[in-house]
Amino acid sequence: VQLVESGGGLVQAGGSLRLSCAASGFTFSNYAMSWYRQAPEKERELVARITSAGVTMNYADSVKGRFTISRDNAKNTVYLQMNSLKPEDTAVYYCFVQAYNHWGQGTQVTVSS
C-alpha cells in the first residue's frame, strides 16, 4: 500500500490550494479515504472523509464550506480542494486509508497572514 500526497505549499490568507493523494497497492475504489492534518504541537485531526463511491463526504466543522474532498477512482486519486485558506489551516496534511491503517508521508501547507 502506498499513498503519495502532493500539492502543498505556501499561500497567502484567502488563497487556494488543491492537494492530491495518489494511491497504489490496493483496490482504491473499494475503500473510503480521508484527509487529516497536524499543526505544530497539536494532535492530528480529521479534516474530511469520502466514501468509496464518492457519494458521502464528511468535514470537520472548521473547514465546512471552504474545503471539498473528491476522488477519481479511475486515477486512484483523492483530492482536497482548499479555498479561503486561513493561517490556522497551516499544518502537515496527510492522506489515510483506514482499511489498511496506512498514512501517506504528508505535505506541508503554510498560510501566511
N, C-alpha and C positions, 0 to 999 in steps of 0.2 A: 504494500500500500504506500502510495506517495501522494503528497499534497504540496503543491508549489504555488505560493502566493506571489503576486506582483502588483504594481500599480501605486504603491505608496510613494510618499514624497513630502515636500514642504509646500504649503499653500497658505495664502492669507485667509483670515476670517471672512466668511461669506462665500468662499470659493467652493469648488467641487473636485472630487477625485472618484475614479472608479477602480476598485480592487478586483482582481481576478484570482481564482484558485483553480489550477489545472490538476485534475485527479487522474490517477492511474493505479493499476494493480488490483482493481476490484470492479464490480459491475455498478458503475456510478448511478445509473438510472434507478437502481433498486433502493437507494438509501437517502434519507433526509440528510441535509448538510447545514452547517451552522458557521457563523462568524462570531468570534469572541475578540475582546480586546483587553489589554493590560497596560494601565498607565503606571508610571514610576511610583513605587511604594504603595500600590493598590492591588487588590485581588483581581484576578482575571474575571471578566463578566461577559455574559451572553449579550450579543448585540442583535442578532437576527437569526432566524431559522427558517428553512424552507423544506417542505415535504418532497418526497421522491419525484412526484409528477409535477411539482411546482404549483400545486393547487392552493396550498395553505402556507401563509407566511406569518411569522410572529416577530415582534420587535420589542426591544427594551423601551420603556417609556421615554427615556432620554433622547431617543433617536426617531421616534414615531413622527411621520410627516416630513422627515428630512432624508432618511436613508431608505433604500429599496434593495431588497435581495431578490436575485433572479438566478435562473440556471438554464444552461443549454445542454441537454442530455446527449445531443449528437456530438458535441465537442468536449464532453466530460468536464465541464467548467461551471463553476458557480461564481457569481458576481456580487459586488456590493457597491451600489451607486450611492455616493455620499454628497449631498448638497447642503448648502447653508452651513458650512462647517464652522465650528466654534473652537476656541483654544482648548476647552475641556474635552474635545474629541481627540486630543493628542494622546497617542498610545501605540503600542505594537498590536497589529491586528492579525489574528490567527484564523485559519480555516480548520474545521474539525468535523470528522465523521464519527458519530457516536457508536455506530455499529462495530467499528474496529478500534474504538478508543484511540484514534490516531490524529495527531496535530501536524499542521504544516510548520515551517520554520519561522513564519511571521514576516510581516512587512511593516516598516515604521511609517506612521502618519504623524506629521507635525503641523499644527495650525498656529500661525503667528497672529498676534492681535494688532 
